[in-house]
Amino acid sequence: MKLIARKSFLLVLSISVSVSLYAQSETDIGDYLKAGPEDAGKLMGAYLSPMITAASYGFNGGWFTTAKAHKTLGFDLGVSVNGVFIPSSNNYFRPSELGLKTTTLVSPTSGNAPTLVGPKDATTYASTYGGQSVTFSGPKGLDFKDNFKISGALAPTVQLGIGIVKSTDLKIRWMPEVSAGDTKVKYLGFGVLHDIKQHIPGIKHLPFDLSVMVGYTNLKGKTNIAGYVASGDATKPQELHYNMNAWLMQALISKKIAMVTFYGGLGYNAVKTTADVKGSYAFVPVTPVTPASVDPVAMSFKNNSFRATAGMRLNLGPIYLSGDYTLQKFSTVSVGLGVTVR
């Protein structure tokens, strides 16, 4: 079976996880389309929601390791990995609480279905749409706790910071488009850090750094999901498109003591993600009275949360190692390695 929607979301939202896990899936998120467009959107949204939330906070991590801005044309280049802790309450969802119109969960009798990050429990659904009845298997979870020995996900970032003018840094993070199976994904982000201590009389000469920053990351991708429902128009390819817009606003403080920089921050996350099923789908036989459905599913996820970060950076000449913890809705641990000049 193709590497399609379920696996592509794993690729997009937990890029550093081994691709070998994809082969462990026996069913796929595309099977939810058999429930018809309205119920499919509700089931897909509930299944994906915990992983999308984890990614929302994961890709907002690793923006800073100090509150001190570079001198003009000074720079840093680093790689960080942000581990996101996913509460166990997100391992399951209850289809009966989604307001499904024509679909019911047949098994298990507990009424619980695994989310993408949940266990590998089998599920069976019965649905009647357009006068046609169908029974299908739902996707299993990836069992993060069993496979990775942690209840979480990983989000890697590569970032460049450049000093421009008046104690202000421009930050850029990126990943060029990469492909795996039928999936393509890329991301790009920008941030600005500015030293505000210089503008506050009475403290600008004190031995610590104080700044504010704003960061924005856009992650987008698409996956071929052809084959689960007949196409109504070959010129409209069946694809899953996803787009994440993550904003971060943060006040930062840091203090360097010998080779170690201690840093912290208070701020706010604002993240919106859309996941849309695009293309033409013949959920029922196409006739002049029952045309194919075009772009039948549109999902939207919002994840907003205050955040508090504390961390430290070990400075070894131009090379640094960093680590921090961020308390937020889904808390994160970030570790990084990089080089910094001026």
C-alpha positions in Angstrom: 0.0 0.0 0.0 1.2 3.5 -0.8 2.7 5.8 1.8 -0.3 8.0 2.0 -2.1 10.4 4.3 -1.6 8.8 7.6 2.1 8.2 7.0 2.6 11.6 5.4 1.3 13.3 8.5 3.8 11.3 10.5 6.5 12.5 8.1 5.4 16.1 8.3 4.8 16.4 12.0 7.5 14.2 13.3 10.2 14.3 10.6 13.0 12.8 12.5 11.1 9.5 13.3 12.4 6.5 11.4 10.6 5.9 8.1 10.7 2.2 8.8 7.7 2.6 11.1 5.5 3.5 8.2 5.5 -0.2 7.0 3.9 -1.2 10.3 0.5 0.3 9.3 -2.1 -2.1 8.0 -4.8 0.5 7.4 -4.7 4.2 6.5 -6.5 7.5 7.2 -7.7 7.5 3.6 -10.2 4.7 4.6 -12.2 7.3 6.5 -13.3 8.7 3.1 -15.5 5.6 2.8 -17.7 7.3 5.5 -18.7 10.1 3.1 -17.3 13.7 3.1 -19.0 15.1 6.2 -18.3 12.1 8.6 -14.8 11.6 7.1 -13.8 15.2 8.0 -14.9 14.7 11.6 -13.1 11.3 11.9 -9.9 12.6 10.3 -9.9 15.7 12.4 -10.2 13.7 15.7 -7.6 11.2 14.6 -5.0 13.8 13.6 -5.6 16.5 16.3 -3.1 15.4 19.0 -0.2 15.1 16.5 -1.1 18.5 14.9 -1.1 20.0 18.4 2.3 18.5 19.2 3.7 19.8 15.9 2.3 23.3 16.6 4.3 23.6 19.7 7.3 21.6 18.5 7.9 23.8 15.5 7.7 26.9 17.7 10.6 25.7 19.8 14.4 26.4 19.4 14.1 30.0 18.4 16.6 31.4 20.9 19.4 30.4 23.2 20.2 33.9 24.5 18.6 37.3 24.8 21.7 39.0 23.5 21.6 40.4 19.9 24.6 40.0 17.6 26.7 42.9 16.5 26.1 44.0 12.9 26.9 41.1 10.5 27.5 38.7 13.5 25.7 35.4 13.0 24.8 32.0 14.4 23.9 28.8 12.6 22.4 26.0 14.6 20.3 22.8 14.5 17.8 22.0 17.3 15.4 19.2 18.0 12.3 19.9 20.0 10.7 17.0 21.8 7.0 17.4 22.6 5.3 15.7 25.5 1.8 14.4 24.5 -0.5 13.7 27.4 -1.9 10.2 27.5 -5.4 11.6 27.4 -4.8 12.2 23.7 -4.3 8.5 22.8 -8.0 7.9 22.1 -11.1 9.7 20.8 -14.8 8.7 21.0 -16.5 8.7 17.6 -19.9 8.8 19.2 -19.1 12.3 20.5 -18.3 13.7 17.0 -21.8 14.2 15.8 -21.4 11.7 13.0 -24.5 11.5 10.6 -24.3 8.1 9.0 -21.3 6.3 10.6 -21.0 4.3 13.8 -18.1 2.5 15.5 -18.9 -1.2 15.5 -15.8 -2.3 17.4 -14.3 -2.2 19.9 -17.3 -2.1 22.2 -15.5 0.3 24.5 -16.4 3.1 22.1 -12.8 4.4 21.9 -10.8 4.7 18.7 -7.0 5.4 18.7 -5.6 8.7 17.5 -2.5 8.9 15.4 -0.3 8.9 18.5 -2.3 6.2 20.3 -2.0 2.4 20.4 -2.3 0.0 17.5 -5.9 -0.9 18.3 -8.1 -2.2 15.5 -11.4 -0.5 14.8 -14.4 -1.3 12.5 -16.9 1.2 11.3 -20.3 0.9 9.5 -21.5 3.7 7.3 -24.4 4.3 5.0 -24.0 7.2 2.5 -26.0 7.9 -0.7 -28.0 4.7 -0.2 -24.9 2.6 -0.1 -23.8 0.7 3.0 -20.1 -0.1 3.7 -18.1 -1.6 6.6 -14.4 -0.5 6.8 -11.4 -0.6 9.1 -10.2 2.6 10.7 -6.5 3.5 10.9 -4.5 2.3 13.9 -2.3 4.5 16.1 1.4 4.5 15.9 1.8 3.7 19.6 4.4 6.4 20.3 5.0 5.2 23.9 5.8 1.7 22.7 7.8 2.5 19.6 9.8 5.5 20.9 9.7 4.8 24.7 8.3 8.3 25.2 4.9 9.8 24.9 5.9 12.5 22.5 7.0 13.6 19.0 10.1 15.3 17.6 10.4 18.5 15.5 13.8 19.4 14.1 14.8 22.8 12.9 17.8 24.5 11.1 18.2 28.2 11.9 20.4 31.1 10.9 20.6 34.3 12.9 22.2 37.5 11.5 22.9 40.8 13.3 21.6 43.7 11.3 21.3 47.2 12.9 20.8 48.6 16.4 21.1 45.4 18.3 18.5 43.6 16.1 18.8 40.1 14.8 17.0 38.6 11.8 16.4 34.8 12.1 15.7 32.4 9.3 14.7 28.7 9.6 14.1 26.5 6.7 13.9 23.0 5.1 13.9 22.7 1.3 11.1 20.5 -0.2 11.7 16.8 0.5 9.8 13.8 -0.8 9.0 10.4 0.7 6.8 8.1 -1.2 3.8 10.2 -2.4 4.5 13.0 0.1 6.2 16.4 -0.4 6.8 18.8 2.5 8.8 22.0 3.2 8.9 24.8 5.8 10.2 28.3 6.1 10.3 30.7 9.0 11.4 34.2 9.9 12.0 35.9 13.2 13.2 39.2 14.6 14.9 39.7 18.0 15.5 43.2 19.4 17.4 44.4 22.5 15.0 46.5 24.5 17.3 47.1 27.5 19.1 49.8 25.5 15.8 51.8 25.5 15.1 51.6 29.3 16.9 54.3 31.4 18.6 53.0 34.6 19.1 49.4 33.5 20.8 49.5 30.1 24.3 49.3 31.8 23.3 46.4 34.1 25.1 43.0 33.4 22.3 41.0 31.8 20.5 41.0 28.4 16.8 41.8 27.8 15.0 41.5 24.5 11.8 40.8 22.7 11.3 38.6 19.6 8.6 37.6 17.2 8.8 34.4 15.1 6.8 32.9 12.3 7.0 29.5 10.7 5.1 28.1 7.7 5.0 24.4 7.0 3.2 23.0 4.0 2.9 19.7 2.1 0.7 17.5 0.1 0.2 13.7 -0.3 -1.4 11.6 -3.1 -4.5 9.8 -1.6 -5.8 8.3 -4.8 -7.5 4.9 -4.7 -9.7 5.0 -1.6 -12.8 6.5 -3.4 -13.3 6.5 -7.1 -12.3 9.6 -8.9 -15.0 11.7 -10.5 -12.6 13.7 -12.7 -9.1 12.6 -13.5 -8.0 16.2 -14.1 -8.5 16.9 -10.4 -6.0 14.8 -8.5 -6.9 13.3 -5.2 -4.5 14.8 -2.6 -4.3 15.8 1.0 -3.0 19.4 1.4 -1.8 20.7 4.8 -0.6 24.1 5.8 0.6 25.3 9.3 1.1 28.9 10.3 2.9 29.2 13.7 3.5 32.5 15.5 5.5 33.1 18.6 5.8 36.3 20.7 8.3 36.2 23.5 10.1 38.4 26.0 13.6 37.1 26.7 16.3 37.5 29.5 19.7 36.0 29.7 22.9 36.2 31.8 26.3 34.9 30.9 28.5 33.5 33.7 31.9 32.3 32.5 31.2 29.7 29.8 27.5 29.3 30.5 24.6 31.5 29.4 21.4 31.1 31.4 18.3 32.2 29.5 14.5 32.3 30.0 11.4 33.7 28.4 7.7 34.4 28.7 5.5 34.5 25.7 2.6 33.2 23.6 2.0 30.7 20.9 -0.6 31.2 18.1 -0.8 28.4 15.6 -3.4 27.6 12.9 -3.2 24.5 10.8 -5.4 23.5 7.9 -5.7 20.0 6.3 -7.8 19.8 3.2 -8.8 16.8 1.0 -8.5 18.1 -2.6 -9.7 16.6 -5.8 -12.8 14.9 -7.3 -14.5 12.0 -5.4 -17.4 9.8 -6.6 -18.8 8.9 -3.2 -21.8 7.6 -5.0 -22.2 6.7 -8.7 -21.9 9.9 -10.8 -25.0 11.0 -12.6 -26.4 14.3 -13.7 -28.3 14.3 -10.4 -25.5 13.2 -8.2 -22.2 14.8 -9.4 -18.8 14.0 -7.9 -17.8 15.9 -4.8 -14.9 18.4 -5.4 -12.6 19.3 -2.5 -14.9 17.5 0.0 -13.1 17.9 3.3 -11.7 21.0 5.0 -10.2 20.7 8.5 -8.9 23.5 10.7 -7.0 23.4 14.0 -6.1 26.2 16.3 -3.6 25.9 19.1 -2.9 28.9 21.3 -1.1 28.8 24.6 1.1 30.9 27.0 4.6 29.6 27.3 7.5 29.9 29.8 11.0 28.8 28.9 14.1 28.2 31.0 17.4 26.9 29.7 21.2 27.1 29.5 23.9 27.3 26.8 27.4 26.0 27.1 29.8 28.2 25.1 32.9 26.5 23.7 34.5 29.2 21.7 32.4 29.7 18.6 30.6 26.4 19.2 27.7 26.1 21.6 25.5 23.4 23.1 22.0 24.3 24.4 19.1 22.8 26.2 15.8 24.2 27.6 12.4 23.3 28.8 9.2 25.1 27.8 6.0 24.9 29.9 2.9 25.2 27.7 -0.2 23.3 26.7 2.1 20.5 25.2 5.4 21.1 27.0 8.7 20.7 25.1 12.4 20.0 25.7 14.8 21.5 23.1 18.4 20.6 22.6 20.7 22.4 20.1 24.1 22.5 18.6 25.6 25.4 16.6 28.2 28.0 15.9 28.1 31.7 16.8 30.3 34.6 15.8 30.2 38.2 17.2 
